Amino acid sequence: MAKLVFGMNVSLDGYVDHDRFAPGPQLFQHFIKQTRGLAGSIYGRGLYEVMRYWDEDQPEWDTPEGDFAKAWRAQPKWVVSRSLTSVGPNATLLGADWEDAIRKLKADLDGRIDVGGPKLAASLTKLGLIDEYQLYLRPFVLGRGSPYFAEARPPLRLLASDRVGEECLRLTYAPG
């Protein structure tokens, strides 16, 4: 059985925003290694569209960016969306029956499946499908944006805390 993990960079005041702060070199290496080991990722439409950036090589990329793109492209992706009509390479669009499809993925696969996007994570939390939350706490205060927790959560219990890279503390929690 797979484990669904919602993990994202989060500011000190609880927001996620890919445009306002990027990972440093060590944290980026952590994400490359992590992505290589995934059984796959489930995305909401918004974050999937942001991540499509990695579908095609860019001339300005350095080696780590190329390594991340290669790892991202190799893993299976499932996209929950009512508005998209198609998705890119190695991705499957999940429509109206997305809940059943995710339950089946969780039951049939082994390993870690990342969940991308706070709104999708909120929906999966309500269904009791998220096994772990990983907050990559970064030293930024944004003051606004998309909150990591898009809706109220049940009580969480701390599983681990560890430093990742130059300026990041990863906090790992499980439901109740």
N, C-alpha and C positions, 0 to 999 in steps of 0.2 A: 504494500500500500504506500502510495506517495504521501509526502508531507507538503501541505500548502503553506508557503512562507511569504508574508507581506513585509518586504524590507525596502526602505528608501532613505536617501539623505533627508535629514530634517533639521531645520534651524532651531536655535535655542528657544524660540517662541512658538515652535510647533508647526511650522509651515514647510511645504515642499515646493520647490521652484527650480526647474532645470536650467533656467536662464540666468538666475541670480547668483548661483554658486556651483562651481564644478569641483570634482574631486581632485586632490593633489596627486602627485605621482605614485606614492605608496598605496593610497586608497584605490586609485585606478587599477593598479596591478592586482589588488585584492579582488576587485570586481571582474577583472579578466579571468582570473583563476576560478572564481565562483561560477561565472557564466559557462566556462568549459565543463563544469561538473553537473550542470542542471539536467534534469529529465525534460525540462521545457519551461515555458513561461506562459502565463495567462495575462492578457492585457485588456484594459478598457480601451475604447476607441481613442480617447484623447492622448494617452501616453503611447499607445501603439503608433499613432501618427508622428509623434515626436521621435520615437525610436527608429522609424523607417529611414531616418538619416543614415543609419549604418548599413543599409541595403546596397549602397553603391560606393565604391572607393572614391575618396576625394584626394586631389593632388597635394593638398597641404598637410595631410596626415603624417604623423611620425609613426615609428614602429609600434608603440603601445596602442595607438588608435587603430592601426591595421589589425593588430592581434585581437582587440576587442571586437571589431567588426567581423572577423573570421569566426570567432566563438559565437557571437550573436546570430550570425547567419546559419550556423550549423545546428543550433538547437531548434526543436519544434516550438511553434508558437500558436496559441489559440487566442482569438480576438472576439470579445463580447461586444457586439454592436447591433443596434437596430437601424442605423443609418448607412453603414458601409455596405456596398454590394460586392466588393472583392477585396482581397488582401494580397500581400506580396509573397515572395518565395518562402517556402517552408512554414507557411502560416495557414491556419484553418479558421474560417469565419464561423462563429457560433451565434446563431440567431435566437429565435424565440425559445428554443429548447435548451438554452445554455446551462441552466441549473442541472438538468439530467446529464448533459455532456460532461460537465465538470465533476460531478459525482462519479461518473464512469472513469474518467481520467485518473481521479484519485484512487479508485479501487483497483484499476488495471495496471497502473505504472508503479515502478519503484523509484525511490530517490526523492529529490527536492524539486518541486515545481514552484517557481516564483510567481507572485501575484503583483501585477503592476498597475498602480493607480488607486488613489484613496477612495474614489466613489465605488469602484469595483470591489475593493477590499471591504467597504462598509456593507455591501450587499452580501458578500460571502460570509462576513462575520454574523450577520443576522441569520444565515442558514446554518451556522455552526461549522463551517468548512475550513476556516483558517486555523492552522495548528500552531503557528508561531508568528510573532511580530518582531522584526529587527529594525530598530531605529538607529540609523547612523547619524548620531548627534554631532552637529558641526557648529563652530563658533561664529555663527551669523545670526543677526536679529533682523528679520525682514519686515515685521509690522503688519504684513498682509499677505494674502495669497491663498493657496489651497491648503487647508489643514491636513496634517498626516492622518488624523482620525476625523473622517468626514462626518461621523455621527457618534453618539454615545456608545461606549463599549462596556461589556461586562467587566467585572474585576479581572485584573491581570496579575500573574505572579512572575516575579523576576527569575529567569533561568540562568542568566550570565551577563557579565559586563566585561568588555575587553577593549583595549585600545587598538585601533586599526589606522596605521599610517601616521602622518605628521600631527593631525589635529582632530582626530575623530574618535569618539567613544561609541562603540556598538553596544546597545542595550537590547537584550533578547528576552522576550516575554512570551508566556503561554496563557491561553484563556484560563481564568479562575483557578 
